[in-house]
């Protein structure tokens, strides 16, 4: 979640500068890759029935943050 937050903050505050956009894209890409792995683990937890409410909440937060980063990269 931290790389996604850093990427969003960079795009929000300094998105008009090329260096900030490139750094946000790299950090956001790392965050998106990490969120894919986390989503796979959360889906496994939901299937096993282990704390499925927490796993579903984490899945929702990660998907919203991932969509926000992709949206800001496309708009900026």
VENSULRA-V380271 format. One record per residue. N is the residue number from 1. PSI is psi in whole degrees, 0 to 359 (NA if undefined). D_LAST is the distance of its C-alpha to the last C-alpha in whole Angstrom. Layout:
n=N psi=PSI d_last=D_LAST
n=N psi=PSI d_last=D_LAST
This chain:
n=1 psi=328 d_last=21
n=2 psi=314 d_last=20
n=3 psi=324 d_last=18
n=4 psi=321 d_last=16
n=5 psi=317 d_last=16
n=6 psi=317 d_last=15
n=7 psi=318 d_last=12
n=8 psi=318 d_last=11
n=9 psi=319 d_last=12
n=10 psi=316 d_last=11
n=11 psi=325 d_last=7
n=12 psi=318 d_last=9
n=13 psi=319 d_last=11
n=14 psi=28 d_last=10
n=15 psi=342 d_last=6
n=16 psi=351 d_last=7
n=17 psi=140 d_last=10
n=18 psi=317 d_last=10
n=19 psi=322 d_last=13
n=20 psi=322 d_last=11
n=21 psi=317 d_last=8
n=22 psi=315 d_last=11
n=23 psi=318 d_last=13
n=24 psi=323 d_last=11
n=25 psi=318 d_last=11
n=26 psi=311 d_last=15
n=27 psi=320 d_last=15
n=28 psi=322 d_last=13
n=29 psi=319 d_last=15
n=30 psi=317 d_last=19
n=31 psi=321 d_last=18
n=32 psi=321 d_last=18
n=33 psi=317 d_last=21
n=34 psi=324 d_last=23
n=35 psi=330 d_last=22
n=36 psi=316 d_last=23
n=37 psi=320 d_last=26
n=38 psi=322 d_last=27
n=39 psi=322 d_last=26
n=40 psi=318 d_last=29
n=41 psi=321 d_last=31
n=42 psi=321 d_last=31
n=43 psi=320 d_last=32
n=44 psi=321 d_last=35
n=45 psi=322 d_last=36
n=46 psi=320 d_last=35
n=47 psi=323 d_last=38
n=48 psi=341 d_last=40
n=49 psi=13 d_last=40
n=50 psi=111 d_last=39
n=51 psi=54 d_last=38
n=52 psi=332 d_last=36
n=53 psi=318 d_last=34
n=54 psi=318 d_last=33
n=55 psi=320 d_last=31
n=56 psi=322 d_last=30
n=57 psi=315 d_last=28
n=58 psi=320 d_last=27
n=59 psi=316 d_last=26
n=60 psi=315 d_last=24
n=61 psi=315 d_last=22
n=62 psi=321 d_last=21
n=63 psi=320 d_last=20
n=64 psi=316 d_last=18
n=65 psi=320 d_last=16
n=66 psi=317 d_last=15
n=67 psi=324 d_last=14
n=68 psi=317 d_last=12
n=69 psi=315 d_last=10
n=70 psi=319 d_last=10
n=71 psi=314 d_last=9
n=72 psi=325 d_last=6
n=73 psi=325 d_last=5
n=74 psi=326 d_last=6
n=75 psi=320 d_last=4
n=76 psi=NA d_last=0
